[in-house]
């Protein structure tokens, strides 16, 4: 994501909105990473269970 450097004379409401959008972007990034890690963990557990049941 490209960060925008705001000037000091930028209206406070606009600075708040930009900051809010940056936080929302970070939250979505973390949620997507957690989702991918969760899917990988479930796939790993499935493979381990299959290998155990084959033995």
N, C-alpha and C positions, 0 to 999 in steps of 0.2 A: 504494500500500500504506500502511496506517496503522501508524505506528510506536508502540510501546508504551513508555512511560517506566517503567522498573523502579525500585522503591525500593531503597535501600541494604541493607535487611534481607531482600531477596529471596534465596532460597537460590541458591548458586553454580551448581548443576546446572541450575536453571530459567533463569538468566541465560545460561548457555552454550547451552542449547537454543534460546532466543529468538534469540540471535546467529547460531546455525547456520541457523535458518529464514530469517532476514533475508539471509544470504549466499546460500542456495539460491535465494531469490526473485530476487536480483540476477543470479545466473548464468543462470537461466531467461530473465530479461528480455533479457540480452545475447545468449543463444543465439537467441532468437526474432528479435531485430533483425538478427543476422548472417544468419539464414535468409532473411529478407525481402530484405535487400540482395543476397544471392546469387541469389535468384530474379529480382530486377530486373536484375542484371548479365547473367544468362543470356538474359533476354528481350531486352535491348538488343543483345547479341551476335547473337541470332537475327535481329532486325530488320535489323541492319547487313549480315549475310550475305545475307539475302533481297534487299536493295536492291542489293548488289554483283552478285548473280547475275542480276538483272533487266537491269542495264546491259549 
